[in-house]
């Protein structure tokens, strides 16, 4: 994928011209992610939730059927008004559970965790991090797409798209969930056919086992952190290493290429103050590029931990969304260079090997970073944005409110 090739450029093993040529071969037209990135993941989530028409998730932007779907969507929107088929009737708890299970089956982006929790919050449904582990941790990944696999979204589309995946995992779904076209999920996928079993594997012979988003807890992430097992290195899923700490993204960029940086492939890279409040805005910087001195050894992955997000197109053993975030006083803020950190994905553990007494001493002298702005919208956002485990929505936007009725304005 693009991220692995960009690391090869930094390591000096791939020429920049060759990188651009490969990138152009992947980016063949207008449209969103050509891999199972965040945009394509959320397109799949929309279809799995039932608020998009069947087949909508995967058609390329330049495919003629996209225009057909657009016309059908417009007609259907009018029909839903006449039928009083509102979003709250489609976006039920069962619909969200279907989406969570689908996320595992497609090897989707970790960003979907935040988006689904926020969407559920807006509709008045309490969705929690533990729901992702409870519902999907044992489900396999069926879709052989980058960054977890080798194919692209176009291949996924012409293999049959999301309806094929939903049909494969039908036994795990709420098939009676109603969708935007007025039919149930079960009815929509009844005639789905797999045209390429290399791209979409059957449930009986999956692409990767136990691929659902894993929720990690411990003294470093008391409210949870997430990792995408399907894109991680198996050998690093259980790992203990020395922390190399970057206080913010500027600190990271200033030091990561320094040959004198005290780091090797056994270390754990830690990035602070990139969460909802600290950045602010929770940027996609969690998949920190590896230091060149490590890349030149042929190493392509290290354990990385942050309160940030990462692009769905990225790969690696990357722990994200650590909550509470560093800027909110989470334990991540107390990590120092040289601390030993233990990651154990099978046990769902993220542990900082520092005594409670020592952490208490560090907390006593910890000073919260100054907010990015002292007033205005930035300050409003910082004051009211929720943590990653709550969907990173504004606290005053959670819950159903109905629609405002237009009135005279003068």
N, C-alpha and C positions, 0 to 999 in steps of 0.2 A: 504494500500500500504506500500511499504518499508519505506517511510519517516515517516508515522504515527506510524509504529511499532518501528522505531528507537527512536522516541520521547517517546514511552512507556517504552523503555529500560532505557532512561535517567531519566524518572520519577520513575523508580523502580517498575512499574506495569507489566513488561514483562521480563521474564528471557532471558538472552542472548542465551542460548541453544534453547529456543523456537523461538527466532527471526531467528536464523540460519536455523532452520527446516522450518519455514514459507517461508523464502527467497529461500530455495532450491526447495520448491514446486512451486514457481513462476518462478524461473530461471531453466527451465527444459531442455534446450538444448543450443547449440551454437546459435548466432544470436544477433540482436540488442534489443532495449527496448521491453520488453514483455507487457508494458503498452502503453498508448498513449503518450510516451515520445518524446524527440526531434527527435531521429533517425526514429521512426515510423511515426511521424508527417511529417518529410521531405520526407519519402518514399511516403506518401500520396500526398504531394505537387508535387512531381515529376510526379506521375500518373495524378493528376488533371491538371497540366500544359500541359500534353500531351507528355512529353519527356521520359516517361517510358511506357512499354507495359501494357495493361489491366491486372489487377490482380497482378501486380508486387509488390504493396505496402504491402501486408499483408501475403504472404506465409512465413511460418517459414523457417529458414535457412536449416533445415534438411528435409523439405518436398520435395519429388521427383520432384514436379512440378517446384521447383526452378532451377533444372538442365535444364528442358525443356525451361524455360524462358531464361536462359543464352544462350542456343543455338539459340533460336529465336531472341534474342537481337543481337547476332553476325551477323546473316544473315540479319537482318533488317538494321544494321549499314551499311553494304555493299550496300544494296538496296537503302538506302537514299542517298549515294554518287552518284549512277547512276541516281537517280531521281533529284539530286540537291535539296533535301529537307533539307535545313540548319536549324540550331537552330533559326535563326532570323525569319524564316517563321513560326515556331511553337510558339516561345515565344513572342507572341503579347500582347498588352494591354489586349485584351479579355481573353487570357490564364491566365494572372496574376489575373484578376478579378475573374475568375473561381476558382483559387487557394485560394484567400482570402475568398470567400464564403464557400469553402470546409473546410477551417481551422475552421470556426465557427461550421459547422455541425459535425465535428469530435471531437470538444473540444480539439484542438491541442495546441502544445507548443507555448509559447510567443516567443521562439527563431525564429520561422518561420517568424515573422515580420521582424527581422533584415535580415535574409537570403533572403527573397523575395525582399526586397528593394535593397539589394546588387546585386542580380541576375539581377533585372530589370535595375539597373544602368549600369551593364556590357554590356547589350544588347542595351542600349541607350533609355530606357523607364523611364520616370520620375514617380516613384511610391512614394507616400507620406503616412505618418502616417494617415492622415485624410481619405485616401482611405479605410483603414480598418474599421473605424467607419462608413463611408458613405455607404459602400457596405454590411457590415455584422453585424452591431450592432443589427439589429432586427431579425437576423436569429437564429433559435434554435439549440441546440446541439441534435443530433439524436443518438449518439454512447455512449452506457453505458459501458465505459471502465475506468479503473483506470488511472489517479488519480481523475477524475471527477465522475466516477461510480465504478462498482465492477468487471467487466469482464476483460479478458486479450486479447492480440493481436491474439492469437491462436483462441479464440472464435470469434473474429471479422472476421478472415479469413474464418472460416467454416460457418459463417452466410452469407457469400457472398462477404465480403470485400468492398473495396472502390466503385466498380461499383454500388453496391446497394445504397450507400449513394448518389452518383452522380445522380442516377435515381430518388431518392426521392426528391432532390432539383432541378430537371431538369428545372422547370419553372423559376428558378433564374439564370440559366447558359447560357452562349453563346454556344449553342449546335453545331454550325457550325465551332467551333474552330478545326483546323486540328491537328492531333497527329502523333507521330513517326511511327505508323503502316500504315500511309497513309489514315486512316479513320478519321472521325470527332468524337468528344466526344459523340455526340448524337448516332452515329452508334455503338460505342463501348459499350454503356450502354443499348442498346435497349432490350437485352435478359437477363439482370441482374435479379436475383431472390433472395428474402430475405428468408433464411432458418431458421432464429431465430430472431423473432421480440422483444425478450427480450434484445438482444445485439444491434441490429440496429432498432431503433424505426421509425415508419412512420412519415412523416411530419405533418400529421393530429393529432398525439398524441406524441409529441417529449419528449425526456428525460429531457431536461431543456430548458426553454424559454430564448430568448435574450442572447445567449451565446457567441456572437462574442467578440473578443478582444476589450476591451474598452480603448480608448485613453483619458488620463486625462491632463488637462491644468490648469494653475493658476500661481500665483507668485512663486511657488516652482518648476514648470516645464513649463516654457514659451514655450519650443519647444516640449513638450509632454513627457508623461510617459505612461506605459501600465499596465494593470491588466487583469487577466484571470477570468472573472466572474464565469465560470463553475466550477472552483476549489476553489472559495472563499466562506467564510461563509456569508450567506445572512444578518445576523444581524450586520455584520461589514461593509457592503457596504456603509453605511452612519455612519460616526464615527468621533468624535473630541477627541483628546487625547494629553497628555503631551509627548513631545519628550524626548526619552532617546537616546543620540547620541554616536555612535562609530566612531572614526576618520578613522579607517581602519580595515581590517579583523584581524590584529594582536591584536588591541585594543579590538575587539569583543571577541576573544578567551580568552584573558587574564582576562576578567571581567564577562562574561555571567554566569558562574557557581558560582559566589560569592553570598552567601546568604545576604550579606550586600548591594548588588546592589539596588539602589532606583528605583524599577520598580514593576508594577503590570499589570494585564491583560488589564486595560483601557489605558495603555500607547501606544505610537507609537514608534516602534524601528526604528532608522535611522542609516544607514550605508553609510559612505562616502568613496570616493577615491577608488572605485572598478570598475570604468568605463573603456572605451577603453584606455585612456591615463593614468589614475591614477593608475591602477593596476600594469602594463598595461596588456591589453588583455581582460578585461571585463569578469571576472570569474563568474562561476555559484554559487555565494554565497549570492544571494539576499533573498533566503528563510532561513533566519537566524533561527537556532534552538532556541526555547523558553527557558527562564531561568528555571532551575529546580524548583525554588520556586513557579513559576506559574504552571508548569506542574503538580506538586503535588496536586494542587487544582482541577485537572481534566480538566483544560483549554487546548484546543488543537490548538488554533489559536489566533493570535494577528495581528494588522495592522503593516506591515513592509514596509519600503520605502528605496530604494537605487538606485544607478546608475549602479548596477550590473545586471547580468542575473540570471536565475534559471533553473534548470533541468526541462525538460518537465514532468518528473515523479513526481515532487513535487506538493504540494497543499498549499492552504492558501490564505489569503487576503494580497497578496504581490504585492506592487507597484514596478515596475522595469523600467530600461532603462531611468531613469530621465535625461532629456536633457535641457540645457547643463549639463555635469557631474561636480562633485565637483572640480576635478583637473583642469578643464578648466575654473573655475570661475563661474560655475552655482550657482544659489541660494541655492542649497543643501549645498554648502560649508559654508554658513552663518548660518545654523541652530545651535542652542545651546540648551543644556539641559534645560528643563522647558518650551520651546516654545510650544504653542498650534498649532496643525496641524489638518486641517479638510480634510477628505476624503469624497467625495460624488460621488459615481460611477454613479447613475442615471443622475446627472447633469454634469458628466464628469469633476469634479472639484478636484483640489489638491491645497489647500491654506494654506500658513503659516501666522498665525495671529500675524504678527509683522509689525509695521509701516514702511513705505518707508524711513522715516528719520532714524530710527534705523538700517534698513538694509544698508543704505548708510554709516553710521558710522562703521558698521562691515566690509563692503567692503573696506573702507579706510585703515583698519589695517590688512586685510587678506593678507596672504603670500602664494603664490602658492607652493605646495610641490615640492621638488627636483625630477627630473625624475629618473626612476629606473636606467638608465645608461646614461652617458654623451656622448657616442659615439656608433658606431656600429649599428647593426640591430635594437636593442631595440630603440635607439634614432631615427633612420629612421622611425620606426613604430610610435612612439609617436608624431613625428612632422607631419606625414602625414595621420594618421588614422582619419576617419570621426566620427561624433557623432552618437548615437544610432538611431536618427530619420533619418539619411542618410545612414544607413546600415552598419556602422562600417567597410567599405572597405577603402583601401588606396586611397587617392584623385586622384593619378595619374593612377589608374586602372579603373576609371569610364569612360564609353563611349566605343563604338565599335572602334577597331583598325585594324581588319582584321588579317591575319596570316602572320608571317614572312616567307620569302622564303629562304630555306637553300642555303648557298653558300659555296665555298671552304674555308677551315679553315687554309690552309697552302700551 
